[in-house]
């Protein structure tokens, strides 16, 4: 429907628009590169943050394991002290106040042990979460016929 001269002029105007875009294409390329660089930087930061979180939780688990070992020794000593004090009370060597003090000490040490255990469990859960793991409460198994 277009004659040859009209087609040539139409093609010429299309080529002129493509060639003489006033730097638009260059600006679009620069913009795309900048967006790519920003995305790469964001991804790199996300990966580094993930590694940092994993390392932090691994370090926390190592430290808590050491704390638990020391606390277990302390707990054994407190229980032993309680047993000795109780035997001394039964033999009439010390007053019942000494037994109460030994019980209080043993209970305090047990509470600290439980606190460390709770922190170890929380650090383990956090480590699972930061490594991309997880679980669904509906998938937990039933123990003793009860939901846990």
C-alpha positions as CSV (number, residue, x, y, z in Angstrom):
1,X,0.0,0.0,0.0
2,X,3.0,2.2,0.3
3,X,5.0,3.2,-2.8
4,X,8.7,2.6,-2.9
5,X,9.7,6.3,-2.3
6,X,7.3,6.3,0.7
7,X,8.9,3.1,2.0
8,X,12.4,4.5,1.7
9,X,11.4,7.7,3.6
10,X,9.7,5.6,6.3
11,X,12.8,3.4,6.6
12,X,15.0,6.4,6.8
13,X,13.0,8.0,9.6
14,X,13.1,4.7,11.5
15,X,16.8,4.5,11.1
16,X,17.2,8.1,12.1
17,X,15.3,7.5,15.3
18,X,17.5,4.5,16.1
19,X,20.8,6.3,15.4
20,X,19.9,9.7,16.7
21,X,18.3,8.9,20.0
22,X,20.1,11.7,21.9
23,X,22.0,9.2,24.1
24,X,18.8,7.5,25.3
25,X,20.1,4.0,24.6
26,X,23.4,4.7,26.3
27,X,21.6,6.1,29.3
28,X,19.4,3.0,29.4
29,X,22.4,0.7,29.2
30,X,24.1,2.7,32.0
31,X,20.9,2.4,34.1
32,X,20.7,-1.3,33.5
33,X,24.3,-1.8,34.5
34,X,23.8,0.3,37.7
35,X,20.7,-1.8,38.5
36,X,22.7,-5.0,37.9
37,X,25.6,-3.7,40.1
38,X,23.1,-2.8,42.9
39,X,21.5,-6.3,42.7
40,X,24.9,-8.0,42.8
41,X,25.9,-5.8,45.8
42,X,22.7,-6.6,47.6
43,X,23.1,-10.3,47.0
44,X,26.7,-10.2,48.1
45,X,25.7,-8.5,51.3
46,X,22.9,-11.0,51.9
47,X,25.4,-13.9,51.5
48,X,27.9,-12.2,53.9
49,X,25.2,-11.6,56.4
50,X,24.2,-15.2,56.2
51,X,27.7,-16.4,56.7
52,X,28.1,-14.0,59.7
53,X,24.9,-15.3,61.3
54,X,26.0,-18.9,60.9
55,X,29.4,-18.2,62.3
56,X,27.9,-16.3,65.3
57,X,25.6,-19.2,66.1
58,X,28.4,-21.8,65.7
59,X,30.6,-19.7,68.1
60,X,27.7,-19.3,70.5
61,X,27.2,-23.1,70.5
62,X,30.9,-23.7,71.2
63,X,30.9,-21.3,74.0
64,X,27.7,-22.7,75.5
65,X,29.1,-26.2,75.2
66,X,32.1,-25.1,77.3
67,X,29.8,-23.3,79.8
68,X,27.7,-26.5,80.1
69,X,30.7,-28.6,80.8
70,X,31.9,-26.3,83.6
71,X,28.4,-26.0,84.9
72,X,28.0,-29.8,85.0
73,X,31.1,-30.1,87.1
74,X,29.7,-27.4,89.4
75,X,26.4,-29.3,89.6
76,X,28.1,-32.5,90.6
77,X,30.1,-30.7,93.3
78,X,26.9,-29.0,94.6
79,X,25.1,-32.3,94.8
80,X,28.0,-33.9,96.5
81,X,28.2,-31.1,99.0
82,X,24.4,-31.5,99.6
83,X,24.8,-35.2,100.2
84,X,27.7,-34.6,102.6
85,X,25.9,-31.8,104.5
86,X,22.8,-34.0,104.7
87,X,24.8,-36.9,106.2
88,X,26.5,-34.5,108.6
89,X,23.0,-33.3,109.7
90,X,21.8,-36.8,110.2
91,X,24.9,-37.5,112.3
92,X,24.2,-34.4,114.4
93,X,27.3,-32.6,113.4
94,X,25.7,-29.5,111.7
95,X,22.4,-27.7,112.0
96,X,19.5,-28.0,109.5
97,X,20.4,-24.5,108.3
98,X,23.5,-25.8,106.7
99,X,21.3,-28.4,104.8
100,X,19.0,-25.6,103.6
101,X,22.0,-23.6,102.4
102,X,23.4,-26.6,100.5
103,X,20.0,-27.2,99.0
104,X,19.7,-23.6,97.9
105,X,23.1,-23.7,96.3
106,X,22.4,-27.0,94.5
107,X,19.1,-25.6,93.2
108,X,20.7,-22.4,92.0
109,X,23.3,-24.4,90.1
110,X,20.6,-26.6,88.6
111,X,18.7,-23.5,87.4
112,X,21.9,-22.2,85.8
113,X,22.4,-25.6,84.1
114,X,18.8,-25.4,82.8
115,X,19.3,-21.8,81.6
116,X,22.5,-22.9,79.7
117,X,20.6,-25.8,78.1
118,X,17.8,-23.5,77.0
119,X,20.3,-21.1,75.5
120,X,22.0,-24.0,73.7
121,X,18.6,-25.1,72.3
122,X,17.7,-21.6,71.2
123,X,21.1,-21.2,69.5
124,X,20.6,-24.6,67.7
125,X,17.2,-23.5,66.4
126,X,18.6,-20.2,65.3
127,X,21.4,-22.0,63.5
128,X,18.9,-24.2,61.7
129,X,16.9,-21.1,60.7
130,X,19.9,-19.1,59.4
131,X,21.1,-22.1,57.3
132,X,17.7,-22.2,55.5
133,X,16.2,-25.0,57.5
134,X,13.1,-25.1,59.4
135,X,10.1,-27.2,60.3
136,X,6.4,-27.0,60.3
137,X,4.5,-27.6,63.5
138,X,2.0,-29.8,61.7
139,X,4.9,-32.2,60.8
140,X,6.1,-32.8,64.3
141,X,5.6,-36.4,65.5
142,X,3.4,-37.3,68.3
143,X,5.1,-38.6,71.5
144,X,3.2,-40.6,74.0
145,X,0.0,-39.9,72.1
146,X,0.3,-36.1,72.7
147,X,1.1,-33.4,70.2
148,X,4.5,-31.8,70.8
